[in-house]
Amino acid sequence: MTQPTETLTATPQGIARAARLLQDGALVALPTETVYGLGADARNGEAVASIYAAKGRPSFNPLIVHLPDIDTAKRYVDWTEEADRLAQAFWPGALTLVLPLKADSGLSSLVTAGLPSLAVRVPAHPAMRQVLQTLGGPVAAPSANPSGKISATTADHVRAGLDGKIAAVLDDGACPVGLESTIIGLTGPCPALLRAGGLPSEAIEAALGQTLEVVDGAEIIAPGQLASHYAPGAAVRLNARTAGPGEVLLGFGEMICDLNLSPSGDLTEAAAKLFDHLHQLDATGQTIAVAPIPNHGLGRAINDRLARAAAPR
């Protein structure tokens, strides 16, 4: 069933309208510093089910719950010393923590996909924070795009994939980070990197004073772990120095290419441009060849997204 999708602006009126729609059980695409999220009241089972339906998302893939502050996060999960250290250092920001779910959380079981843990984040984006404060409740929000496709970093990207399937999109320009949050698991004996993202793992390890365990992703225990994910409609070829016949080239550093993530080799700039450039090149209908990206700092998260985009589907 289709519905008109409103475009809201990040004014007091737009913020209030977004919060009211969420309160009424509707879906609203919301800007964060990472990517646009498809938001629903995490306490409303029907609303959360609508996220899976609108995205075509597998029901075994859990969602991140966005919260206004650390104290609110503690209402829903069993807090730990490591969680407090990371939250104090990086919240609000591009970090998600997976912690044991409290039995009396009041959240829809669809949010956790039946798992005994919950992924929580305190976002930094001003508009998203205002919506959370106005709503006064937790918002489940995966990336606002059809499941497995390129993530949305602008309201135009959201509308291209979900127009007619959601109630509204709150347009506040492009997302400054451009990559989903880094996910750290805190349910085992050691902190684990479950998904590389917009906060470099080196910074997290420095804050913890220890090396992160790396989870291979064979079992889905956090969002963003599907082998094929973040994918354009076109095929993707990695570690390309030049474009072959019928290909367009996504470059990095000084090189001849169709679009360049960062001519100066800046990984922060590359992360911010990644999904937008993939959207633009996907529109050509040609195979997307991608130049090598250094595998450190934000490059690790960029390469993670590109590897999933290039995976067999």
Secondary structure, DSSP 8 states (H G I E B T S, - for coil): -----EEEESSHHHHHHHHHHHHTT--EEE--SSS-EEEEETT-HHHHHHHHHHHT--TTS--EEE-SSHHHHTTTB---HHHHHHHHHH-SSSEEEEEEB-TT----HHHHTT-SEEEEE----HHHHHHHHHHTS-EE--BSSSTTB---SSHHHHHHHHTTTSSEEEE----SS-S--EEEE-SSSS-EEEE--SS-HHHHHHHHTS--EE---SS--STT--SS-SB-SS-EE-S-SS--TTEEEEE-SSS--SEES-TT--HHHHHHHHHHHHHHHHTTTSEEEE----SSTHHHHHHHHHHHHHS--
